[in-house]
């Protein structure tokens, strides 16, 4: 197991670890670390398709926001649309979390290696505290 996950279990963020030249995050779950970075290997096809559709829709919403700003639209209307985009992004994050829990996290938590499970608990808590409010 990489030192990065151990540090995450101790409360350090991924951003801190990503900028550290001493540590490389290594997945000890259902993720593949070969090549350039971590990559999920067990992505539910339905969730992936749903996320792709949502992200295309969000992309269109953001382009609409750009037009609203260019056209000097009423600030409250723009803010309302921003809230809509943020909620849509939270929906994508929830889908990603669902997939992560079913595959990567489940494997690590069922692991006989206590460090692996503890590191995953740390990662999940970090995700929840910082992104899924």
Secondary structure, 3 states (H helix, E strand, C coil): CCHHHHHHHCCCCHHHHHCCCCCCCCCCCCEECCCCCCEECCCCHHHHHHHHHHHHHHHHHHHHHHHHHHCCCCHHHHHHHHHHHHHHHHHHHHHHHHHHHHHHHHHHHHCCCHHHHHHHHHHHHHHHHHHCC
